[in-house]
Amino acid sequence: MTTSSTTDIPGHVPADRVVDFDYLRPTGVDEDLHLAWKNAQDTLPDIFWTPRNGGHWVVTRAGAIKAIQLDHKRFSHARMIIGGADGAEGAIVEMDPPRHGSYRMLVSPAFSPKAVAGLEPIVRETTVSIVEELLPKGECEFVGDFAKILPVVVFLGIVDLPLGDRDFLLPHAEKVIRPRNQEEYLDSYLAMAEYIARALAARAQQPGTDLLSKIVTAKIGGEPIDFEAAVALSGVVLAGGLDTVASILGFVVRFLALNPGHRRQLIDDPSLVPKAVEELIRRHGLINTARLITQDTEFQGVRLKEGEQVLVPNHLYGLDERQVDNPLAVDFTRPHPEQHYAAFGNGPHRCPGSFLAKLELTVFLQEWLARIPDFAIKPGTTPRMASGPVNTTHELHLAWDVDPR
């Protein structure tokens, strides 16, 4: 998982498909993460082998991304992180159908459109409260002061965990999702697993109506769920709930800070907000997950070997001009397909939290822009972004006039 590790080139890899590319540090990532990835898409082969991070394949185009997402027989979810180990029982992001479906059914009802609609009051109340507190200050570090607060408050309520545990959980979730090395990943994974195991043990003794209680008391195939599987499933849910929305919020707000014309569109016509949410997610995708190749096969003109991994940058789907006209342009009137440009995945692994993510983004745009319509990146600061299994913005300083009259 380091940026410097390389490996020998396998003999079946054509020389013209070898590229020294590090998905953790694509060229230009410090200036603009998505433009750095778009440059890779435009200049590198549609599928290539990189010796970085232990050696793996990379696909860059929408057609290949979708084909791999839907073909779990050749491209297994069993190893979703480049260089990582096979997933544990219950870790639904690392399970293939049909086993995946039995566990997913335990989680999906909590994030259905109906369930998410019931969360709107707390999302709106939390959003308004944070924005009202920030408004008179005239500045903030958006990631720490907003993006990592709103989704955590909402999500910890869903799983009925103390809000005060946020300071313990967030750093470990960050290291599980974007580890710098295997040791860091294991340390944080074990710390979260121990925390979750204690919570689940208490729910098993005294179940409530929260999601963790439903997981630990569930049945799989007619039998009580294995406790270790319940821990793994809860860990996936917790890490995703704490991190993903915070990451997309950072990219969206950076874009709006740099593009006052788009802000003005939403202020002048709030009915555009739902379409803006779809468009901003398309333009600022997050996910760079991998697949484990399960059999020797040919794919897009190259031979792939059993046991190799292929990186599937979902976020490039929406940036591919073969799929989207003028993909770098943000157009709030653009029609969007139901499958959302693969940003949330295709097929049985489509992200169950997508409805909640879109609700939180919608409410954020409505309430923030109503109170802080004009803001910019604070002079003298530079946003810090990071590429990884989940792309993110680590730091984003904003400033605004507290008395614009």
N, C-alpha and C positions, 0 to 999 in steps of 0.2 A: 504493500500500500504506500510505498514511498515514491517520490517523484524521480528518484535517481536510478532505481533498479532496472536493469535490462537483462535480457536473456538471449541465448543463441537463436538464430532464425531456423525454424523447422524446414526440413528439406522439401516439403510439398508446397511451401509458400513461394509464389513467383516473385522474382526480384523486383518487378515493377509494382508489386502490391505491398512493399515494405516501406513504412513511413515512421520516422522517429517522432511520435506524437504522444504527448502526455495529457490524458484527459483531466488530470488534476491541475495542470498549468498550461492550458492552450495559449498560444501566442496572442498577446493583446488582452488577456483576461483582466488585468488591472485597470485598463481604460474602459472597457465595455465587454462584459462577459458574453452577452448574446451575439454581439458583432464578432467577437473572437471565434465563437463556434460557427457562425455563419461563414466566416472566411474559410474555416476548415471544410465546411460543406461544399463551398464553391471551388476550392483549389485542390482538394484531395480526392482520391478514387472513391467510388460509391461504396466499396468495401475494401479494407486494407488490413494489414497486420502491423502492429506496433510492438517493438521489443520492450517498451516501457511497462513498469508495474507487473513484471513477471511474464509478459508476452500475451497478447490477445488480439482478436479481430475487432474491428470497428465498422459499423455501417453508418451511412450519413444521409440516406435519402428516405423519403416518406414511404415509398413502396416496400422497401426492405424492412423498415421499422414495423409497419403494420403486419407484414407477412410473418415476421418472427414473433410478434405479440400473439398471433393467432395459432401458431404451430408449436404447441407445447410438447409434442412427441419428439421432434428433432431438437427443439430449443427449450430445455427445461428451466424452470424457475428455481431449481434446487440450490443454485449458487448465484445469488443476485448481486454480490459485490465482487468486483475484480480482485482476484487473489484471495477471496474469503473462503470459508469452509461451508460445507453443506448445511442447510437450515435445519433447525430442530423441529420435532413434531409440534404442531400448533402454530408455527411461524407462517402464517397464511401467504405472505408475499413470496415465500420460498417453497410453495407447495403447488403441485400440478393437479388438474382435474383427474378423476372425480373427487379425490381426497380433499382437495382445496375447498370444494363446495360445502362439505359438511361443517367445516370450521367457519367459513365465511358467513353461513346462515346465522351463526351466533352473534355476529357483529352488525350485519347489514340493517336489521330493524331499527337500531339506535340512530342510524344516519339516513333513514328513508326521508323522502320529501315531507311526509306528514310529521315525522318526529322533529325534523329540522325546523319546520315552520313554528313548532311550539317553542323553539329556542330563541326566536326573534326578539322577544322582549328583553331577555338578559343580554343578548348581543347588542341591542340598541342602547340599553341602559348603561352597559359597561363602556361602550364607545363614547357616548355623550359625556360620561363622567371623566374619562381620561382626557378627552379633547378640551373640556372646560377647564381642567386643571392645568393643561399645557398652555392654553391660549394666552394668558397674561404674561407668560415668561418670554414670549417672542422668539423662542428657539427650543430645540430639543435634539437629542440623539434618537432618531425615530425608531431604530430597531429595539433598543433597550427600553425606551420610554413609552412605546406604543405596540410595535409589532409583536413583541414577546410577552405582552401583557394580555391583550384582548383574547387571542385564541386559547391561552393557558387558563384564564379565568373561566371561559366557557367550557373547555374540555375537562378541567378538573371537576367541574360541576357534574358533567355527564358520568364520570367514573367515581364521584363522591370521594375525592381525596382532598386533604387540607390544602388550601391555597398557599399556606405558609411553606409547603414542601416544594414550592416552585424553584427556590434557589438551589435546592439539591438536585432536582430532576432535570432542569434545563441544561446545565453543563454536561451531564451524562448523556442526555438525548443527542446533543450536538456531537459528542464523540462517537456515539454508536452510528449515527447517520453519516458523519464526515470525519472518520478517523484519520489521523496522520500516519498511523502504523498499527500493526496487528496487536501490539501490547496495549496501546491506548484503547483500542476497540474492546478487547477482552476485559480490561479493568472496568470500563464503564458498563459493559454488558452485564457483568457479574454484579456490579453495584445496583443496577436497576432491577436485575432479577431477584436479588435478595429483598429489595424494597417491595417489589410486587408480590413476592411469595408471602411476606408478612401480611400484606393487605388482603390477599386472597384467603389466607388461613383464617383471618378474622371474619371475612364474608361467608366462608364455608360454615362457620359456627353460628353466625347470625346474619343470614342473607337479607339484603335490602332490595330495592327496585332498580338499583344502578347497574351499569353495564358490567362491572367486575363481578358483581353478585350473580348475574345471569351467566357469565362465562364459567365461573367455578362450580356452579350447580347444574351445568348443562350435561346432556348426554350426547355421545357420538356413537352412531350405530347401535343405539339402544343401551349402551353401557355408560356409566358415569365417566366424564372426561378425566383423563390422566392429569394429575396435578401439575406435572412438569409441562405438559402441553398447554394447560391453562395459563401457566406463567409465560410461556413463549408467545402465545396468542395475545395476552394482555400487554406484553412488552412491545409487540409490533404496533398495537393500537395506541399505546401511550406515546411511543417515540414519534409516530406520525402525527398524532394530534397536537403534540407540543411544538413541532418544528415546521410542518409544511406551510401552513397559512402564514406564519411569520416570515417565511422565505419569500413567498409571492408578494406579500405586502411591501417588502423592501424594494423589490424591482419595480412594482407599480408606482410607488411614491417617488422613486428616483426619476422615472419617466415623466410623471406629472410635474415635478419640480423643474425639469428641463424643458417642458413644453407647455407654456402658459395658454396657447391657443386651444389645446385639448381640454385643459381645465375649464376654460371659458365656455366651451361647448356644453360641458356637463352642468355648469352653473346656470347657463341660459336655458337649457332644456333638460331638466332632470329625468325626463322620460327615456333619455338615451342611456341611463346608467346600466340597466340590465345588459344591453348590447355591448356597452363599454367593458363590463366585467368579462364577457366572453372574449372580446378582442384583446384585452390586456393580458389575459391568461395565454391566449394563443401566441402572442408576441414575446411573452416572457416566461416560457416553460421552464420546468425545474429538473426533470428526472433524467438520470443517466444510469439506468440499471443494466445488469448483464444477464446473459443466459448461459447455461451449460450445454454444450453440444453433446447429444446422447448417442450419436452414431456417425460413422464416416458418411459424408454426404457431399453433394455438390450444391452450391448456392451462389447464384449470380456469377457463374463462370469460374468460381474458385473451389478447390477442394478443402473441406473442413474436416477435422479429425475429432473422433470421440474424445471427450475429456478437455477439449479446448473451450475457451470462453469467448463470447462475442458481446461487445458493448453496444447497447441499443439506446441511443440518446433520443428519448421520446420528444424532447423539446425541439429537436430539429425538424420534426414533422411539420409543425406550423410555420417554419421558416423556409420551407422548400418551395421554390417557384414552380416546380412541377405539380404541386398540390394547391398552392395558394398564389393568386395573382398579386404581384408587387408585395411580397411578404414582409418586408421591413417597414412598410408604411402602416401606421395605426389608423384605422378607419372605423369610427364608431357606428357607421351605417352598413358595414360589411355584413352580408348574410352568413350565418354560421351553421354548419351541419350539426346534427344531433351528436355525432361522435366526437365533437370538440377537438378536431385535429390531433387526436391521440394524446392530448396533454394529460388526461386522466387514465390512459390505457385503453385497450380494446379487448373485447371478449370477456371471459369470466374473471379476469384480474382487474377489471376497471375499478378505479379507486372508490371505495364505498363512502369516503368522506367528501366527495366532490360537491354535493349539495350544500354541506355546511360551509365549505370553503367559499363557494359563490355567495352564500348569504352573508358571510362576514365581510367579504369584499364589497358587496352591494351596500350594506349598512355603513361601512367605513366611508365610501365615496359620498353618500348622502349627508352624513353628519359632519365629517371633516370639512368638506368643501362649503357647507353652509356656515361654518364658523371661521375657517382659515382658508379663504378662497385663493389668496395670493401668498405663495411661499417659494423659497428657492434653496438650493444647496448653500449652506453657510460659507461665506467667503473664507478662503484659507484652509478649507477642509476638502478631502477627497473621499468619496464613498469607497469602502472596502468590500469587494466581492470575492466569492470563492466558488470554484467548480469542483464537483464531486458527485457521488451518487445522487445527492440532492443539491442543486445549485442554490446559492443563497447570497444575501447581502449581510455582511457582518456589522457594518457601521455606516450610518447615513445621518450626517448633521444637517438640520434644516434651520432656516431663520425666516421670520416674517415681521411685519410692522404691527405692533400692538395697537397703534392708533392711526389707521390709514387715512383719517380725514384730513 
